[in-house]
Amino acid sequence: MHTRSTTLEQLADLVGGHIQGDPQLTIHGAAVLGEVTEGEITLADHLDRLKELSSTSAAAVVMSTKVAADFPADLTANQIAAIVVADVHAAFATIVQYFRPQRERAEIGISPRAIISPSARWGQNVNIHPGATIGDDCLIGDNTTILPGAQILAGCEIGRNVTIGPGAVLYENTIVGDRSMIHGNATIGANGFGYSHVNGKHVLSAQLGYVRIGSDVEIGACTTIDRGTYGPTTIGDGTKIDNQVQIAHNCRIGKHNLICAQVGIAGSSSTGDYVVIGGQAGLRDHVHIGTGARLSAMAGIVNDVPDGSIMMGIPATPERDQKLKQAALAKLPEMRHEFKDLRRAVTNLQKAAGGPTDTRGTEQAA
């Protein structure tokens, strides 16, 4: 990786910020607080991050106006300069790209080392990389890129400005909307997990459907989306799906959902629009998640979820109910001690009154 240097003033001009400190300070790299070294610039996106800044060898920091107002004098004395901007993350991203420019994929056209059916058709400025396989009757839109090792099976329709990652597999008749991205090793349109019990054996049910992915969808690496039984499994426009997610047959995912890593959604479930599902959440089959609902990480969904609800826990319940349960559980050790004290008090009262002192029931309860 090549290195380049610049001045703090040049970086401030690049991001439209103003400087606190020496404008001619030389900066030769950018890194986050935990990794920043001497001569590099870092970022502080919250007041709490300033405490970490004092223990680094950073030459400068990018911060917001609000954070700059509380910038400690001792950091200025230690010659840590600053660039003050309105949007810290946008500015720092621009600076990182200055020092480490992203590699641009070369437009290679149709590689002679790709395996393409004579009946496949594609638009203008399409790039199909070595080792990619394009099956019979596939249609590929303008400006789409198929990266090495991707396999597009027969009858698939891929829109414009789509990227299919290396090693991704699109089974027969998959439809992908414009501007979508499918990352490496994702598998779209494999058989659903549906079986009938016939004569003592598990017999695979009908697998006659396909997957339809909307426009502006992103599907993470190693994610799997199964085909429908008779019709489509659908992913709505603008939905973003993280790595290693499983979406089963016949599911209907709404528009602009956010589905985090390792979520599992069982067959024939559906979501409204703008749903957020936290990592490792699990949804049973045939449930519906309402528009705007939020499911916490590791939530276990066993019933329909109303619009706008926030659900937590296993099995998942509304956020307020779950917090009350957790608060009650946290008090159990204290309550057990209180119960023991009450049992002793009852025993002593029984002795004083000359009555029976059999506490076996309360012993078992404790």
Residue pairs with C-beta under 8 A, 6 or more apart in sequence:
1 100
3 28
3 29
3 99
4 28
4 98
4 99
5 26
5 27
5 28
6 26
6 27
6 28
6 98
7 23
7 24
7 25
7 26
7 27
8 19
8 21
8 22
8 23
8 24
8 25
8 27
8 41
8 60
8 81
8 83
9 19
9 23
9 24
11 17
11 27
11 41
11 83
11 95
11 98
12 18
12 19
12 23
12 83
14 94
14 95
14 98
15 62
15 83
15 85
15 90
15 91
15 94
15 95
16 85
16 91
17 62
17 83
17 84
17 85
17 91
18 83
18 84
19 81
19 82
19 83
19 84
20 68
20 71
20 76
20 81
20 82
20 83
20 84
21 60
21 76
21 79
21 80
21 81
21 82
22 79
22 81
25 59
25 60
25 81
26 39
26 59
27 39
27 40
27 41
27 59
27 60
28 39
28 40
28 99
29 37
29 39
29 40
29 41
29 99
30 40
30 41
30 42
30 92
30 95
30 96
30 98
30 99
30 100
31 37
31 40
31 42
32 42
32 43
33 42
33 43
33 44
33 49
33 52
33 53
33 56
33 58
34 52
36 42
36 56
36 57
36 58
37 57
38 57
38 59
39 59
40 58
40 59
41 58
41 59
41 60
41 61
41 62
41 83
41 95
42 53
42 56
42 58
42 60
42 61
42 62
43 49
43 61
43 62
43 63
43 88
43 89
43 91
43 92
44 50
44 52
44 53
44 61
44 62
44 63
44 67
44 88
45 63
45 64
45 67
45 88
45 89
46 67
47 66
47 67
47 70
49 67
50 67
50 70
50 71
50 72
50 75
53 61
53 75
53 80
54 72
54 74
54 75
54 78
58 80
59 79
59 80
59 81
60 80
60 81
60 82
60 83
61 80
61 81
61 82
61 83
62 82
62 83
62 85
62 88
62 91
62 92
62 95
63 71
63 82
63 83
63 84
63 85
63 88
64 84
64 85
64 86
64 87
64 88
65 84
65 85
65 86
67 88
68 82
68 84
71 82
83 91
85 91
105 127
105 145
107 125
107 127
108 127
108 129
109 126
109 127
109 128
110 116
110 122
110 126
110 127
110 128
111 128
111 129
111 130
111 132
113 130
113 131
114 128
114 129
114 130
114 131
114 132
114 133
114 134
114 146
115 131
115 132
115 133
115 134
116 128
116 133
116 134
117 134
117 135
117 136
117 137
117 138
117 154
119 136
119 137
120 134
120 135
120 136
120 137
120 138
120 139
120 140
121 138
121 139
121 140
122 128
122 139
122 140
122 141
122 144
123 140
123 141
123 142
123 143
123 144
123 160
124 142
124 143
125 142
125 143
126 140
126 141
126 142
126 143
126 144
126 145
126 146
127 144
127 145
127 146
128 134
128 140
128 145
128 146
129 145
129 146
129 147
129 148
129 150
129 166
130 148
131 148
131 149
132 146
132 147
132 148
132 149
132 150
132 151
132 152
133 150
133 151
133 152
134 140
134 146
134 152
135 151
135 152
135 153
135 154
135 155
135 156
135 172
136 154
136 155
137 154
137 155
138 152
138 154
138 155
138 156
138 157
138 158
139 156
139 157
139 158
140 146
140 152
140 158
141 158
141 159
141 160
141 161
141 162
141 178
142 160
142 161
143 160
143 161
144 158
144 159
144 160
144 161
144 162
144 163
144 164
145 162
145 163
145 164
146 152
146 164
147 163
147 164
147 165
147 166
147 168
147 184
148 166
149 166
149 167
150 164
150 165
150 166
150 167
150 168
150 169
150 170
151 168
151 169
151 170
152 158
152 164
152 170
153 169
153 170
153 171
153 172
153 174
153 189
154 172
154 173
155 172
155 173
156 170
156 172
156 173
156 174
156 175
156 176
157 174
157 175
157 176
158 164
158 170
158 176
159 176
159 177
159 178
159 179
159 180
159 215
160 178
160 179
161 178
161 179
162 176
162 177
162 178
162 179
162 180
162 181
162 182
163 180
163 181
163 182
164 170
164 176
164 182
165 181
165 182
165 183
165 184
165 185
165 186
165 221
166 184
166 185
167 184
167 185
168 182
168 183
168 184
168 185
168 186
168 187
168 188
169 186
169 187
169 188
169 190
170 176
170 182
170 188
170 189
171 187
171 188
171 189
171 190
171 210
171 211
171 227
172 189
172 210
173 189
173 210
174 188
174 189
174 210
174 211
174 212
174 213
175 210
175 211
175 212
175 213
175 232
176 182
176 188
176 213
176 217
177 213
177 214
177 215
177 216
177 217
177 237
178 215
178 216
179 215
179 216
180 213
180 214
180 215
180 216
180 217
180 218
180 219
181 217
181 218
181 219
182 188
182 213
182 219
183 218
183 219
183 220
183 221
183 223
183 243
184 221
184 222
185 221
185 222
186 219
186 220
186 221
186 222
186 223
186 224
186 225
187 223
187 224
187 225
188 211
188 213
188 219
188 224
188 225
189 210
189 211
189 225
189 226
189 227
190 224
190 226
190 227
191 204
191 207
191 226
191 227
191 249
192 205
192 207
192 226
192 227
192 228
192 229
192 233
192 248
192 249
192 250
192 267
193 226
193 248
193 249
193 267
194 204
194 205
194 207
194 229
194 249
194 267
195 202
195 203
195 204
195 205
196 202
196 203
196 205
197 203
205 229
206 229
206 230
207 227
207 229
207 249
208 228
208 229
208 230
209 227
209 228
209 229
209 230
209 231
209 232
209 233
209 249
209 250
210 227
210 228
210 231
210 232
210 233
211 225
211 226
211 227
211 228
211 232
211 233
211 234
211 235
212 232
212 233
212 234
212 235
213 219
213 225
213 234
213 235
214 234
214 235
214 236
214 237
214 238
214 239
214 255
215 237
215 238
216 237
216 238
217 235
217 236
217 237
217 238
217 239
217 240
217 241
218 239
218 240
218 241
219 225
219 235
219 241
220 241
220 242
220 243
220 244
220 245
220 261
221 243
221 244
222 243
222 244
223 241
223 242
223 243
223 244
223 245
223 246
223 247
224 245
224 246
224 247
225 233
225 235
225 247
225 251
226 233
226 247
226 248
226 249
226 267
227 233
227 249
228 249
228 250
229 249
229 250
231 250
233 247
233 248
233 249
233 250
233 251
233 252
234 251
234 252
234 253
235 241
235 247
235 253
236 253
236 254
236 255
236 256
236 257
236 273
237 255
237 256
238 255
238 256
239 253
239 254
239 255
239 256
239 257
239 258
239 259
240 257
240 258
240 259
241 247
241 257
241 259
242 259
242 260
242 261
242 262
242 263
242 279
243 261
244 261
244 262
245 259
245 260
245 261
245 262
245 263
245 264
245 265
246 263
246 264
246 265
247 253
247 259
247 265
248 265
248 266
248 267
248 268
248 269
248 285
249 267
249 268
250 267
250 268
251 265
251 267
251 268
251 269
251 270
252 269
252 270
252 271
253 259
253 265
253 270
253 271
254 270
254 271
254 272
254 273
254 274
254 275
254 291
255 273
255 274
256 273
256 274
257 271
257 273
257 274
257 275
257 276
257 277
258 275
258 276
258 277
259 265
259 277
260 277
260 278
260 279
260 281
260 297
261 279
261 280
262 279
262 280
263 277
263 278
263 279
263 280
263 281
263 282
263 283
264 281
264 282
264 283
265 277
265 283
266 282
266 283
266 284
266 285
266 286
267 285
267 286
268 285
268 286
269 283
269 284
269 285
269 286
269 287
269 288
269 289
270 287
270 288
270 289
271 277
271 288
271 289
271 293
272 288
272 289
272 290
272 291
272 292
272 293
272 307
273 291
273 292
274 291
274 292
275 289
275 290
275 291
275 292
275 293
275 294
275 295
276 293
276 294
276 295
277 283
277 289
277 295
277 299
278 294
278 295
278 296
278 297
278 298
278 299
279 297
279 298
280 297
280 298
281 295
281 296
281 297
281 298
281 299
281 300
281 301
282 298
282 299
282 300
282 301
283 289
283 295
283 301
284 301
284 302
287 301
287 302
287 303
287 304
287 305
288 304
288 305
289 295
289 301
289 304
289 305
290 304
290 305
290 306
290 307
290 308
290 309
291 307
291 308
292 307
292 308
293 305
293 306
293 307
293 308
293 309
293 310
293 311
294 309
294 310
294 311
295 301
295 305
295 311
295 316
296 310
296 311
296 312
296 313
296 316
296 319
298 314
299 311
299 312
299 313
299 314
299 316
300 313
300 314
300 315
300 316
301 311
301 315
301 316
302 315
302 316
305 311
305 316
309 318
310 318
310 319
311 317
311 318
311 319
311 322
312 318
312 319
312 322
312 323
313 322
313 325
316 322
317 325
336 366
339 362
339 365
339 366
340 366
343 359
343 362
343 363
343 366
346 359
346 362
347 357
347 359
350 356
350 357
351 357
